[in-house]
Amino acid sequence: MRRLIKANWGYPCVKNASTRECEYKSATLVVAFGILKNGQLQVVEVRRSSGLPIYDDYAVNAIKLASPFPEVPAAMMTRGSAGLPIMATFNYVSETSLVNLLR
C-alpha cells in the first residue's frame, strides 16, 4: 500500500509571494483514510494540515490515485467492520547542505 501511494506522491514547489521563486518547504501532515474489504477507497480526509494547501492536496491525491488497493486480509478486519481505517503521516523535507570545496 505504501509503495502504491509513494509512487503517486509528488513534492511540489511553493511560489514565494515576493520573489515568485519556486521554493520547497519542509512540512508534515496527517491524512486519515478508509479502505473497504475489496480494496476500494472509502473516505480520505486531512486530519492535520501542513499549512500549505498544495502539499495537503498532493498527499490526498496520491492516496486517491493509488486506489484501488489490494483486498484487505480477513485477519486485519475488525469483526463487523466494512473496512480498514488508516492514519498516514506525510513528511515533506527540504534539506540543504553546503560543502566546503576548498580543502
FENMOVEN-V945338 format. One record per helix or strand of 3 or more residues. SS is the DSSP state (a for helix, b for strand). FROM is the first residue (numbers start at 1). TO is the last residue. If there is no record, write none. Layout:
# FENMOVEN-V945338
<<SS;FROM;TO> <SS;FROM;TO>>
This chain:
# FENMOVEN-V945338
<<a;2;7> <b;27;36> <b;41;48> <a;53;66> <a;74;76> <b;83;92>>
